[in-house]
Amino acid sequence: MFNFTDNFFDKVQKKTNVGKDTILNLASKLQQSDIKNENTLREIIQELGKMTGKEVPKEKQDKIIKAVVDDKVPKDINKFF
């Protein structure tokens, strides 16, 4: 999968207040899930929203789900930062 450095986790924590252990636990959950399943994706999006203290409106959830299902998510994780 990905080989993340502590620098990556530091950047994520600065932007989201979500720590490395939480990220790794979520990644483990994602690996065990069918991320092409709309209900699974919606649960994960809502969980991320709770972790970061941000509500994700249904319209935005729908756009995220469509992007994931249609393989429109960037493969290069650095594009997210």
N, C-alpha and C positions, 0 to 999 in steps of 0.2 A: 504494500500500500504506500503510504507517504512516510517520509523520514523527516519529522519535524524537530527543530532545534528549540532550546529554551527561549531563544530570541523570538521565535514565532509565537510561543505561548505568552511571552511578555507583551507583545504587540496586541494580541487578542484580549488579554486581560485589561490593558490600558483602555481599549476601545469599548469593552463590554462589561467589565467587572466580573467576568467569569473566569475562574481559575483553571489551572492545568488539569487537576484531578477531575473536575466536572466535565471538562472537554473530553478527556480520555474515556470517562464513563459513557458519555453520549456517543462517542465514536464506536465504542464497543456495542452499544445498543443498535446503532445504525448498521453495523456489520451483520447483526443477527436478524435484521428486518428486511422486508421487501420494500425498498425505497421507491418502487414504481407504483406502489399501492397508495391511492389517494388518502384513505383513512389513516394509514401509517404516517404519511407525510404531514397531514394536518395535525396529528398528535405531536409530532416532532417540532413542527413550527410553533405550536402553542407552548410546548415545553421550553423552547428557546426564548420565546417572548417572556415567559414567567422568569426565566433565569436572568434575563437582561433588564427586566422591569419595563418592557415595552409591549404595548398591545399591537398585534398584527391584524389589521382589518381583513375581513373575509375576501375582499377584492384582491388584496395583496397576496393573501394565502393562495388564492386561485391562480394568480400569475406565477408564483413560485412553483406550485405544483405542476402547472403546464410546462414550465421551463425544464423541470427535472424529468418529467415523463417524456418530453420531446427531445431529451438529451441536448438541451440548449445551455447547460451550465458549463462555464469555463473549466477546462481540465487543469489549468495552471492556477494553483491556489494563490499565488502572489497577485493575481489580478483582482483579488478581493480587498487588497490593502493599498 
